[in-house]
Amino acid sequence: MVRCGERKESSLSDPLLDIDIDPDIRRASTLPKEVYTAPAVFETARERVFARSWQFIGDGDLVKVPGQVQPLTLMEGTLDEPVLLTRAQDDKVYCLSNVCTHRGNLLCTGAGREKSLVCGYHGRRFELDGFCRHMPEFEQVTGFPGPKDHLSRIPFASWSRFLFASPAPAAAFERVAADMVARVGWLPLDRFVPDAAMARDYLVRANWALYCDNYLEGFHIPFVHASLNKALDYGSYRTELFEWSSLQLGIAAHGEDAFDLPKSSSDYGLNVAAYYFWLFPNTMFNFYPWGLSINVVRPLGPSLTKVSFIPYLLDASKLERGAGAGLDRVEREDESVVEAVQRGLRSRHYERGRYSPTREQGVHHFHRLLARALGTP
C-alpha cells in the first residue's frame, strides 16, 4: 500500500495497487513516479483502466447503410480487441466480437457489404446481428446453436455521429459523457465533416498518463505555448470537474476568435475560445469555432504513447485563428515537455510532487480516478 508521504516502491511491482491520493488537493501528493514507469502498473491498467472505459471508435459513416460491415481493433497496441461494426437489415448498428465462436478465427477482415458473416476457416455463418445461423457438419451436435455460439455483443454507445465501445464499462456511457453533452449539445454536430487530410498520429516517448496530466491543466500554457497564450485570457481560464470527466474552459483574449453562443447556453455572455473536454481515461473532445479535434491517447508501452488527432470541420475559414490555430505546433511543444518529464522520472531524487490548488484541479481529479481504477480488481 502506498500512502501520501510514504515511500514503498516494492508495492508498485504488485499488480494489486492501492495508491492513496488525498481528496483535499491542498494536502494531496501526486501519483508516485512508479505509476509512470513500472511495467506492472502498465499491464494492470490494460484490464482495470482501459478495458473498463469507453473508447472512441469512429462515426456513423463507417456503416451508413444496411449490409455494411467494418472490422476494427479496439485500442490497437493496448487492448487489441477485434470488433466488428455492422448495420443489419433492420437498420440497427451492432458492435460484435470479430472472432468466430468455433475455433477463434478472425471472422471479417475487410470493410464491405454482406448479407451474412461466413467464417473462412470452417464455414460457420452468422447474421449481421451476431446470431449463429448455420455450421457445416454440426448436425449431430446437441443443443446447437446455443448462447455461446452467437457472437458476443460489445457494449456500444453513440452521441450524435460519434461511436464508442467498451469491453466491460465501469459506468454507462450516458453517465460518462453527460456533462459534455449538456454543455455543447447546441452545436450542430450533424454538420461536422471529418477531414482526413488534417488527421495526425503522434508517437510520444512518455507514459500515457503523463500526457493526460499535461492536457488537464492550463498551468503550463504561459511557459510552454507562446502562441496559444496570446489567444487565451489566462486569468479567466478555469477547470470544472464532473464524475467521469472534466472541462477546461478557454476564454478568448481581446480580439481573438470566440464562439457565437446561443442564449440557451450556460456560457452565454462569455467569449469562449475553446471547450477542452476530457473523458476518463484517455479521450479529449476539443471544440473550437472551426469545429472539433478528438484526441485519443493509446498506450503502447510504459514510456511510449500514440496520440491520434481526429478533426471534424464546421467552418474551415476559422481554422488558423484563435485557440484552435496551430495545433501541430502546440502538440510538438507538449511532446517536448512530457518527454522531458519522463526522463526526469528516472531521477533518484524525485518520488512525487504537490498540486497547485488553483491550477491543477483537473490533474488531481484524474489521479484520484486512476488510483481508484488501478486498485479495483
RORO-661191 format. One record per residue (C-alpha): x, y, z; residue number from 1; residue in one letter. Coordinates in steps of 0.2 Angstrom, whole numbers, plus 5000, padded with zeros to 4 digits. Last residue first. Layout:
// RORO-661191
ATOM   px   py   pz num residu
ATOM    X    Y    Z NUM      a
...
This chain:
// RORO-661191
ATOM   px   py   pz num residu
ATOM 4952 4970 4954 377      p
ATOM 4950 4989 4959 376      t
ATOM 4966 4997 4964 375      g
ATOM 4970 5003 4947 374      l
ATOM 4953 5011 4944 373      a
ATOM 4953 5020 4961 372      r
ATOM 4971 5027 4958 371      a
ATOM 4966 5032 4940 370      l
ATOM 4950 5042 4946 369      l
ATOM 4960 5050 4960 368      r
ATOM 4974 5055 4948 367      h
ATOM 4962 5062 4936 366      f
ATOM 4954 5073 4949 365      h
ATOM 4971 5079 4955 364      h
ATOM 4976 5083 4937 363      v
ATOM 4960 5093 4933 362      g
ATOM 4962 5103 4949 361      q
ATOM 4979 5108 4944 360      e
ATOM 4978 5127 4943 359      r
ATOM 4971 5135 4959 358      t
ATOM 4975 5121 4971 357      p
ATOM 4993 5119 4964 356      s
ATOM 4997 5101 4967 355      y
ATOM 5011 5093 4976 354      r
ATOM 5025 5081 4970 353      g
ATOM 5030 5063 4970 352      r
ATOM 5046 5052 4971 351      e
ATOM 5061 5063 4964 350      y
ATOM 5079 5062 4969 349      h
ATOM 5083 5045 4962 348      r
ATOM 5080 5053 4945 347      s
ATOM 5072 5042 4932 346      r
ATOM 5056 5052 4932 345      l
ATOM 5066 5066 4924 344      g
ATOM 5066 5056 4908 343      r
ATOM 5048 5055 4908 342      q
ATOM 5047 5074 4912 341      v
ATOM 5057 5078 4897 340      a
ATOM 5046 5068 4886 339      e
ATOM 5031 5077 4893 338      v
ATOM 5039 5094 4889 337      v
ATOM 5044 5090 4871 336      s
ATOM 5028 5082 4867 335      e
ATOM 5018 5097 4873 334      d
ATOM 5028 5108 4862 333      e
ATOM 5025 5097 4847 332      r
ATOM 5006 5096 4851 331      e
ATOM 5005 5115 4851 330      v
ATOM 5014 5116 4835 329      r
ATOM 5003 5104 4827 328      d
ATOM 4988 5113 4834 327      l
ATOM 4992 5129 4825 326      g
ATOM 4975 5138 4827 325      a
ATOM 4961 5132 4838 324      g
ATOM 4964 5145 4851 323      a
ATOM 4961 5159 4839 322      g
ATOM 4963 5159 4820 321      r
ATOM 4970 5147 4808 320      e
ATOM 4955 5136 4805 319      l
ATOM 4942 5149 4805 318      k
ATOM 4938 5149 4786 317      s
ATOM 4936 5130 4788 316      a
ATOM 4919 5132 4797 315      d
ATOM 4912 5115 4804 314      l
ATOM 4926 5104 4802 313      l
ATOM 4929 5087 4811 312      y
ATOM 4947 5083 4816 311      p
ATOM 4954 5066 4823 310      i
ATOM 4971 5069 4832 309      f
ATOM 4978 5052 4837 308      s
ATOM 4991 5051 4851 307      v
ATOM 5002 5035 4852 306      k
ATOM 5011 5033 4868 305      t
ATOM 5028 5025 4873 304      l
ATOM 5036 5025 4891 303      s
ATOM 5026 5011 4899 302      p
ATOM 5021 5004 4882 301      g
ATOM 5010 5007 4868 300      l
ATOM 4997 5017 4877 299      p
ATOM 4984 5025 4866 298      r
ATOM 4978 5043 4869 297      v
ATOM 4964 5048 4858 296      v
ATOM 4962 5067 4853 295      n
ATOM 4946 5072 4845 294      i
ATOM 4948 5089 4837 293      s
ATOM 4932 5099 4833 292      l
ATOM 4925 5113 4823 291      g
ATOM 4931 5130 4817 290      w
ATOM 4924 5139 4832 289      p
ATOM 4934 5127 4843 288      y
ATOM 4928 5111 4852 287      f
ATOM 4942 5099 4859 286      n
ATOM 4935 5082 4864 285      f
ATOM 4948 5073 4873 284      m
ATOM 4949 5054 4876 283      t
ATOM 4961 5045 4888 282      n
ATOM 4954 5040 4905 281      p
ATOM 4942 5046 4908 280      f
ATOM 4933 5059 4897 279      l
ATOM 4942 5076 4894 278      w
ATOM 4933 5091 4887 277      f
ATOM 4943 5106 4881 276      y
ATOM 4930 5119 4876 275      y
ATOM 4938 5133 4867 274      a
ATOM 4938 5152 4863 273      a
ATOM 4923 5156 4874 272      v
ATOM 4919 5175 4875 271      n
ATOM 4907 5174 4889 270      l
ATOM 4889 5181 4888 269      g
ATOM 4881 5164 4885 268      y
ATOM 4890 5151 4895 267      d
ATOM 4875 5142 4901 266      s
ATOM 4870 5141 4883 265      s
ATOM 4852 5144 4879 264      s
ATOM 4856 5162 4873 263      k
ATOM 4866 5154 4859 262      p
ATOM 4885 5156 4859 261      l
ATOM 4894 5164 4844 260      d
ATOM 4910 5155 4849 259      f
ATOM 4926 5165 4850 258      a
ATOM 4940 5171 4839 257      d
ATOM 4953 5183 4847 256      e
ATOM 4950 5202 4849 255      g
ATOM 4953 5203 4867 254      h
ATOM 4959 5186 4874 253      a
ATOM 4947 5172 4872 252      a
ATOM 4941 5162 4887 251      i
ATOM 4947 5143 4887 250      g
ATOM 4935 5132 4898 249      l
ATOM 4944 5117 4904 248      q
ATOM 4931 5103 4906 247      l
ATOM 4932 5087 4916 246      s
ATOM 4926 5069 4915 245      s
ATOM 4920 5054 4925 244      w
ATOM 4910 5062 4939 243      e
ATOM 4912 5080 4934 242      f
ATOM 4926 5094 4937 241      l
ATOM 4926 5111 4930 240      e
ATOM 4943 5120 4926 239      t
ATOM 4946 5138 4923 238      r
ATOM 4955 5150 4911 237      y
ATOM 4950 5168 4916 236      s
ATOM 4967 5174 4921 235      g
ATOM 4975 5165 4906 234      y
ATOM 4964 5175 4893 233      d
ATOM 4968 5165 4878 232      l
ATOM 4974 5168 4860 231      a
ATOM 4991 5175 4866 230      k
ATOM 4994 5160 4877 229      n
ATOM 4991 5149 4862 228      l
ATOM 5005 5157 4853 227      s
ATOM 5018 5156 4867 226      a
ATOM 5014 5138 4872 225      h
ATOM 5026 5131 4885 224      v
ATOM 5028 5144 4899 223      f
ATOM 5012 5154 4898 222      p
ATOM 5002 5137 4894 221      i
ATOM 5009 5127 4908 220      h
ATOM 4996 5130 4921 219      f
ATOM 4982 5126 4909 218      g
ATOM 4980 5109 4916 217      e
ATOM 4972 5093 4911 216      l
ATOM 4982 5091 4895 215      y
ATOM 4999 5089 4904 214      n
ATOM 4992 5076 4916 213      d
ATOM 4985 5066 4901 212      c
ATOM 5002 5065 4893 211      y
ATOM 5009 5060 4909 210      l
ATOM 4996 5046 4910 209      a
ATOM 5001 5039 4893 208      w
ATOM 5019 5037 4898 207      n
ATOM 5032 5046 4888 206      a
ATOM 5041 5044 4871 205      r
ATOM 5026 5052 4861 204      v
ATOM 5022 5045 4844 203      l
ATOM 5010 5057 4835 202      y
ATOM 4996 5052 4823 201      d
ATOM 4988 5066 4813 200      r
ATOM 4972 5070 4804 199      a
ATOM 4971 5086 4794 198      m
ATOM 4969 5077 4777 197      a
ATOM 4956 5065 4784 196      a
ATOM 4944 5079 4787 195      d
ATOM 4928 5073 4795 194      p
ATOM 4913 5084 4792 193      v
ATOM 4903 5092 4807 192      f
ATOM 4885 5096 4801 191      r
ATOM 4877 5083 4812 190      d
ATOM 4886 5090 4826 189      l
ATOM 4876 5106 4825 188      p
ATOM 4882 5113 4842 187      l
ATOM 4868 5116 4855 186      w
ATOM 4873 5100 4864 185      g
ATOM 4889 5108 4870 184      v
ATOM 4886 5109 4889 183      r
ATOM 4873 5095 4891 182      a
ATOM 4883 5083 4880 181      v
ATOM 4899 5086 4889 180      m
ATOM 4891 5084 4906 179      d
ATOM 4883 5068 4902 178      a
ATOM 4898 5060 4894 177      a
ATOM 4902 5047 4907 176      v
ATOM 4885 5045 4914 175      r
ATOM 4877 5042 4897 174      e
ATOM 4891 5030 4893 173      f
ATOM 4886 5019 4907 172      a
ATOM 4899 5016 4920 171      a
ATOM 4913 5003 4923 170      a
ATOM 4912 4998 4905 169      p
ATOM 4917 4980 4901 168      a
ATOM 4923 4978 4883 167      p
ATOM 4920 4996 4879 166      s
ATOM 4913 5004 4863 165      a
ATOM 4910 5022 4857 164      f
ATOM 4903 5030 4841 163      l
ATOM 4901 5048 4836 162      f
ATOM 4888 5054 4824 161      r
ATOM 4876 5061 4838 160      s
ATOM 4882 5053 4853 159      w
ATOM 4883 5034 4851 158      s
ATOM 4885 5019 4863 157      a
ATOM 4891 5001 4862 156      f
ATOM 4894 4987 4874 155      p
ATOM 4901 4973 4863 154      i
ATOM 4889 4960 4858 153      r
ATOM 4896 4942 4859 152      s
ATOM 4894 4932 4843 151      l
ATOM 4882 4918 4844 150      h
ATOM 4889 4900 4848 149      d
ATOM 4890 4903 4867 148      k
ATOM 4871 4906 4868 147      p
ATOM 4867 4889 4860 146      g
ATOM 4867 4883 4842 145      p
ATOM 4867 4869 4844 144      f
ATOM 4860 4860 4859 143      g
ATOM 4866 4843 4853 142      t
ATOM 4879 4842 4839 141      v
ATOM 4874 4828 4827 140      q
ATOM 4870 4841 4813 139      e
ATOM 4887 4850 4815 138      f
ATOM 4895 4845 4799 137      e
ATOM 4893 4863 4791 136      p
ATOM 4888 4877 4804 135      m
ATOM 4872 4888 4802 134      h
ATOM 4863 4903 4809 133      r
ATOM 4874 4910 4823 132      c
ATOM 4866 4926 4829 131      f
ATOM 4878 4941 4828 130      g
ATOM 4866 4955 4822 129      d
ATOM 4873 4953 4805 128      l
ATOM 4868 4935 4804 127      e
ATOM 4881 4922 4807 126      f
ATOM 4888 4908 4797 125      r
ATOM 4901 4895 4802 124      r
ATOM 4910 4890 4786 123      g
ATOM 4926 4881 4793 122      h
ATOM 4940 4893 4791 121      y
ATOM 4933 4907 4780 120      g
ATOM 4920 4911 4793 119      c
ATOM 4904 4917 4785 118      v
ATOM 4895 4934 4790 117      l
ATOM 4878 4937 4782 116      s
ATOM 4871 4948 4768 115      k
ATOM 4887 4957 4767 114      e
ATOM 4893 4974 4761 113      r
ATOM 4911 4979 4763 112      g
ATOM 4925 4983 4775 111      a
ATOM 4939 4970 4777 110      g
ATOM 4945 4955 4788 109      t
ATOM 4929 4948 4795 108      c
ATOM 4928 4932 4805 107      l
ATOM 4945 4932 4814 106      l
ATOM 4947 4913 4818 105      n
ATOM 4943 4908 4836 104      g
ATOM 4939 4890 4834 103      r
ATOM 4920 4889 4833 102      h
ATOM 4914 4906 4841 101      t
ATOM 4922 4916 4826 100      c
ATOM 4931 4931 4832  99      v
ATOM 4925 4949 4827  98      n
ATOM 4916 4952 4843  97      s
ATOM 4901 4962 4839  96      l
ATOM 4896 4981 4838  95      c
ATOM 4879 4982 4831  94      y
ATOM 4870 4996 4821  93      v
ATOM 4851 4994 4818  92      k
ATOM 4844 4996 4800  91      d
ATOM 4833 4981 4802  90      d
ATOM 4844 4974 4788  89      q
ATOM 4859 4974 4800  88      a
ATOM 4872 4988 4801  87      r
ATOM 4888 4980 4807  86      t
ATOM 4903 4986 4817  85      l
ATOM 4915 4972 4820  84      l
ATOM 4927 4970 4835  83      v
ATOM 4945 4963 4837  82      p
ATOM 4952 4968 4854  81      e
ATOM 4970 4974 4853  80      d
ATOM 4968 4981 4871  79      l
ATOM 4984 4992 4871  78      t
ATOM 4993 4992 4854  77      g
ATOM 4976 4994 4845  76      e
ATOM 4963 5001 4856  75      m
ATOM 4948 4992 4849  74      l
ATOM 4954 4984 4833  73      t
ATOM 4941 4987 4819  72      l
ATOM 4931 4977 4806  71      p
ATOM 4918 4987 4796  70      q
ATOM 4902 4979 4789  69      v
ATOM 4889 4987 4778  68      q
ATOM 4873 4977 4775  67      g
ATOM 4861 4991 4779  66      p
ATOM 4868 5008 4776  65      v
ATOM 4880 5020 4784  64      k
ATOM 4892 5008 4792  63      v
ATOM 4908 5018 4794  62      l
ATOM 4898 5034 4791  61      d
ATOM 4891 5033 4809  60      g
ATOM 4907 5039 4817  59      d
ATOM 4924 5032 4823  58      g
ATOM 4929 5020 4838  57      i
ATOM 4930 5032 4853  56      f
ATOM 4934 5022 4868  55      q
ATOM 4923 5020 4884  54      w
ATOM 4932 5013 4899  53      s
ATOM 4933 4996 4908  52      r
ATOM 4945 4988 4897  51      a
ATOM 4956 5003 4898  50      f
ATOM 4958 5005 4917  49      v
ATOM 4957 4989 4926  48      r
ATOM 4961 4977 4911  47      e
ATOM 4975 4987 4902  46      r
ATOM 4980 4997 4918  45      a
ATOM 4987 4981 4926  44      t
ATOM 5000 4979 4912  43      e
ATOM 5006 4997 4914  42      f
ATOM 5007 4996 4933  41      v
ATOM 5017 4980 4931  40      a
ATOM 5029 4988 4918  39      p
ATOM 5033 5002 4931  38      a
ATOM 5037 5019 4924  37      t
ATOM 5023 5031 4925  36      y
ATOM 5014 5023 4941  35      v
ATOM 5032 5021 4948  34      e
ATOM 5033 5040 4949  33      k
ATOM 5021 5040 4964  32      p
ATOM 5005 5049 4959  31      l
ATOM 5003 5067 4965  30      t
ATOM 5003 5072 4984  29      s
ATOM 4987 5079 4992  28      a
ATOM 4986 5091 5007  27      r
ATOM 4979 5106 4997  26      r
ATOM 4970 5095 4985  25      i
ATOM 4959 5088 4998  24      d
ATOM 4954 5071 4992  23      p
ATOM 4971 5064 4997  22      d
ATOM 4978 5052 4983  21      i
ATOM 4981 5035 4990  20      d
ATOM 4988 5022 4979  19      i
ATOM 4982 5004 4982  18      d
ATOM 4989 4993 4968  17      l
ATOM 4986 4974 4966  16      l
ATOM 4998 4971 4951  15      p
ATOM 5012 4970 4963  14      d
ATOM 5028 4979 4957  13      s
ATOM 5020 4995 4964  12      l
ATOM 5021 4988 4982  11      s
ATOM 5040 4987 4981  10      s
ATOM 5042 5006 4980   9      e
ATOM 5036 5010 4997   8      k
ATOM 5039 5028 5001   7      r
ATOM 5026 5037 5012   6      e
ATOM 5020 5055 5012   5      g
ATOM 5004 5050 5004   4      c
ATOM 5000 5032 5006   3      r
ATOM 5007 5017 4996   2      v
ATOM 5000 5000 5000   1      m
